[in-house]
Amino acid sequence: MMDLHAVLTKVIPTLASLIEGIGVLIILYGCVKSLYLFILDRLNLSNNQPKLELAKALAYSLEFKLAAEILKTVIIQTIDEFIVLSAIVILRVVLTVVIHWEIKSTNSEEGE
């Protein structure tokens, strides 16, 4: 019988890849929707709606990417893997904060 760690070591990479794939699909959807809105508005750069849609999709996709990274922490075996994974998580958290700040500032500009 396999122990739990051995099972997780085999299953988590596949699960993490699937979750990251969902994040990629969300980015693709956000890009297509944002481009559609941009074209629909006759390439009007002053309209913030396409930018907001893309930013929301990026923020949402980063949540999935972060979830995949958290899953990967279960199977870390060396300090080097931990350092790389930590750097990726920190980068994704910073990107998420920046994108949320951008969404909030754009929403407050529209409210004025």
N, C-alpha and C positions, 0 to 999 in steps of 0.2 A: 504494500500500500504506500502511495506517495504521501509525503507530508505536505502541509498547507503551503509552506514557502515554495516548494517545488511546483505545486499547482499554480500558485500566483505568478511565479516566474515565467510559466508558459502562457498563461491567460492574459496577463496585464499588457504586454506589448501589443497584442491584437486589439484589446479593448481601447487602449490609448490611441492607437492608430484610427480606429473607428470614430472615436470622439473628436480627434483632430480633423478627420475627414468631414465631420459635421460642421466644424468651424470653417473649413475651406468652402463648403457649400454655402454657408451663410454669407461669407465674403463675396462669393460669386453672385449670389442673389442681390446683395446690397449694391454691388457695382452695376449690375444690369438695371435695377430699379432706379438708381441714382442717374444713370445715363439716360434712361427713358424719360425721367422727369426733366432733366436738363434739355433734352431735345424737344420735348413737349412745350417747354417754355421758350423755345426759339434761341437756345444757347445764351440765355440771360445770366450773366455772371453775378448780377446783384441779387438774384433770388437764392435764399439760403436753404430752401427745402431740399434740393438734391444733395447738398453738402450734409445736411442733418441726417438724411436717410442713410447716406454712406457711413457717417460717423456712428450712428446707432448700430448698423450692421457690424462694423468693425469692433465696437465695444462688446456686442453680444458674442461675436465669434471668439474674441479673446477670452471670454469666460469659459468657453468650451476648451480652448487650447490650454488654459490654466488648469482646468479639471483633469485633463490628460496628464499634465506634468505632475499634479498631486498624486495621481495614481502611480506614476512611475517611481515616486519616492519609496514605495513599498518594496521595490526590488533592487534598490541601490546596494551595491556591495563594496565599493571602494570610495575613498575620500575624493578622488578625482571626479568620479561620477556625481558625487554630492555637490562639488564645487560648480561643475558645469550646469547641473540641474538648478542649483540655487541662483546662478546668474541668469538663466532663462526665466525663472519665475519672477525674479526682481525686475527684469526688463519688461515682462508682460504686465506686471502690476503697474509699473510706471507708465507704460503705454495706455493702459486702461484708465488711469487717473487723468492723464492728459486728454484723452478722448472725451471722458465725461466732463472735464472742465470746458472743453471746446463746445460740447453740446449745450452745457448750461449757459455759457457766455453768448452763444448764438441765439438761444431761446430768450435770454434777457434782452438782447438787442432787438429782437422782433417785438417784444412786449412794450418797448419804448414808443 
